[in-house]
């Protein structure tokens, strides 16, 4: 069981790190204003405190989702590794 938890913790960390690199570009792309009229400059108005709250909450949510996905993905190799280790150790008989 200890080995499975270690695998899940490693997966959670890997997922959170991956999300830290993936989520910011996606947020930038998703919130980029589009050119409605070709040839005219893009006008934007922005409420900075609301934008900061929105961006940071989305980044943290993305990291949480990445950590959960990583933990679940690393659960299966951890279970397989623990089963293989249990088979390799002979049972002690008295």
C-alpha angles and dihedrals in degrees: 000000000000091000092052092052091049090052090049092049091050090048092050091051093047091048093050092048092048090050090051088061098038104042102057095057090045091051090049092051094044094050098041111120115240127228105251096176117036114233095021123103118254112252118208134177118194137189100214100201091049091046091051092049091047095047096045093046091050092048092050091046090051091051091050091050090047091051092050093047091048092049092050093046092049091046092077097052088046093054091046091049092049092049092049091050091049091053093049094055111077118227117255112236128190 
